[in-house]
Amino acid sequence: MTGVDRGVTGRQPQAVRSALAVLEEVARAGAGVNAKEVAAALGLPPATTYRLLNLLVAEEYLVRLPDLHGFALGAKVAGLVGAAAPGRVPTAARQLLAQLRGGVRAGVHLVVVSGPSVRCADVDPDLPLAAPALVESHLHASAVGHLVLAEAGDWREVVHHPDRLPALTPATPTRPAELEACLDRVRSLGWAGQVGQLHQGVGCLAVPVRAPDGPLVGAVAVSSGRGEVPVASLDAARDCAARLGPLLG
């Protein structure tokens, strides 16, 4: 944190514990939780809760959602998770991703999937994702998230607040029926695509990576700032995903 004292004295340990408790509550409750809900869950005074939330936002451990209706985990938390996550992307998998990047005019990213959890494991260094933390925490708004939710028996059991889907852009599906339509399309096509749901003007497609025995273990995501789903890259992404399956499964 910026300007952290060298020593911890007086009331600082309790302040640190309170800040960590707020961070944990946002992680537990899920994207879109608001200050009032955090304060009630932790039994903290509202003024203290607001102060801690603002501090965590300033230090990038949390982000304030664009509609100002709640908070979500930020980039620094994603960095900590990535550093602690077990297993690295195999060299052979990175070589396949490099080949795909050399053949398409869009960003190519590998996302690792474990049940309802996703991790941006290999982001295109030349055309990076704008906010990997949003991809990992807003499954209802990303193509990769749609793959994961379509795979689930009941997506409502995966999303923390199924009746309160936060709007990241005007195109984000915020009603259950809207999300259901997206997931039905994924199940029909076998891949996911969206435009402007996570970031305005950005289109993305996601192709499932499956282990040899069938489970979803990852996704090859292709993103473009041209305001359309980069379907010209679909076949190449599918081929890459098929070859990645044995390496990741």
MOHU-V278862 format. One record per backbone hydrogen bond with DSSP energy under -1.0 kcal/mol. NH is the residue of the N-H (numbers start at 1). CO is the residue of the C=O. E is the energy in kcal/mol with one decimal. If there is no record, write none. Layout:
# MOHU-V278862
nh=NH co=CO e=E
nh=NH co=CO e=E
This chain:
# MOHU-V278862
nh=4 co=1 e=-1.2
nh=12 co=9 e=-2.3
nh=15 co=11 e=-1.8
nh=16 co=12 e=-2.6
nh=17 co=13 e=-2.4
nh=18 co=14 e=-2.5
nh=19 co=15 e=-2.3
nh=20 co=16 e=-2.4
nh=21 co=17 e=-2.2
nh=22 co=18 e=-2.2
nh=23 co=19 e=-2.2
nh=24 co=20 e=-2.6
nh=25 co=21 e=-2.2
nh=26 co=22 e=-2.2
nh=27 co=23 e=-2.0
nh=28 co=24 e=-2.5
nh=29 co=25 e=-3.1
nh=30 co=26 e=-2.2
nh=32 co=71 e=-2.3
nh=33 co=30 e=-1.6
nh=38 co=34 e=-2.1
nh=39 co=35 e=-2.7
nh=40 co=36 e=-2.1
nh=41 co=37 e=-2.4
nh=42 co=38 e=-2.0
nh=43 co=39 e=-1.5
nh=44 co=39 e=-1.5
nh=49 co=45 e=-2.4
nh=50 co=46 e=-2.7
nh=51 co=47 e=-2.0
nh=52 co=48 e=-2.4
nh=53 co=49 e=-2.7
nh=54 co=50 e=-2.5
nh=55 co=51 e=-1.9
nh=56 co=52 e=-2.5
nh=57 co=53 e=-2.2
nh=58 co=54 e=-2.4
nh=59 co=55 e=-1.8
nh=60 co=57 e=-1.5
nh=61 co=56 e=-2.3
nh=62 co=56 e=-1.6
nh=63 co=72 e=-2.8
nh=65 co=70 e=-2.4
nh=68 co=65 e=-2.5
nh=71 co=33 e=-2.2
nh=72 co=63 e=-2.1
nh=74 co=61 e=-2.7
nh=76 co=60 e=-2.1
nh=78 co=74 e=-1.8
nh=79 co=75 e=-2.2
nh=80 co=76 e=-2.0
nh=81 co=77 e=-2.6
nh=82 co=78 e=-2.6
nh=83 co=79 e=-2.1
nh=84 co=80 e=-1.8
nh=85 co=81 e=-1.6
nh=94 co=90 e=-2.1
nh=95 co=91 e=-2.0
nh=96 co=92 e=-1.7
nh=97 co=93 e=-2.1
nh=98 co=94 e=-2.3
nh=99 co=95 e=-2.0
nh=100 co=96 e=-2.1
nh=101 co=97 e=-2.6
nh=102 co=98 e=-1.7
nh=103 co=100 e=-1.2
nh=107 co=223 e=-2.3
nh=109 co=221 e=-2.7
nh=110 co=122 e=-2.6
nh=111 co=219 e=-2.6
nh=112 co=119 e=-2.9
nh=113 co=217 e=-2.3
nh=114 co=117 e=-2.9
nh=117 co=114 e=-2.0
nh=119 co=112 e=-2.1
nh=121 co=110 e=-1.2
nh=121 co=119 e=-1.3
nh=122 co=110 e=-1.9
nh=134 co=131 e=-1.2
nh=135 co=131 e=-1.3
nh=136 co=132 e=-2.1
nh=137 co=133 e=-1.4
nh=138 co=134 e=-2.0
nh=141 co=138 e=-1.7
nh=146 co=142 e=-2.1
nh=147 co=143 e=-1.7
nh=148 co=144 e=-1.9
nh=149 co=145 e=-2.8
nh=150 co=146 e=-2.4
nh=151 co=147 e=-1.3
nh=152 co=148 e=-1.1
nh=157 co=154 e=-2.0
nh=158 co=155 e=-1.4
nh=159 co=155 e=-2.1
nh=164 co=161 e=-2.2
nh=172 co=169 e=-1.3
nh=179 co=175 e=-2.1
nh=180 co=176 e=-2.7
nh=181 co=177 e=-1.9
nh=182 co=178 e=-1.6
nh=183 co=179 e=-2.5
nh=184 co=180 e=-2.6
nh=185 co=181 e=-1.8
nh=186 co=182 e=-1.8
nh=187 co=183 e=-2.4
nh=188 co=184 e=-1.8
nh=189 co=185 e=-2.5
nh=190 co=186 e=-3.2
nh=192 co=206 e=-2.5
nh=194 co=204 e=-2.4
nh=196 co=202 e=-2.9
nh=202 co=199 e=-1.8
nh=203 co=224 e=-2.8
nh=204 co=194 e=-2.6
nh=205 co=222 e=-2.1
nh=206 co=192 e=-2.7
nh=207 co=220 e=-2.4
nh=209 co=218 e=-2.8
nh=211 co=215 e=-2.5
nh=214 co=211 e=-2.6
nh=217 co=209 e=-2.7
nh=218 co=209 e=-1.5
nh=219 co=111 e=-2.3
nh=220 co=207 e=-2.4
nh=221 co=109 e=-2.8
nh=222 co=205 e=-2.6
nh=223 co=107 e=-2.1
nh=224 co=203 e=-2.8
nh=227 co=201 e=-1.1
nh=231 co=229 e=-2.6
nh=233 co=230 e=-2.0
nh=234 co=231 e=-1.8
nh=237 co=233 e=-2.4
nh=238 co=234 e=-2.5
nh=239 co=235 e=-2.3
nh=240 co=236 e=-2.2
nh=241 co=237 e=-2.6
nh=242 co=238 e=-2.3
nh=243 co=239 e=-1.6
nh=244 co=240 e=-1.6
nh=245 co=241 e=-1.5
nh=248 co=244 e=-2.1
nh=249 co=245 e=-2.6
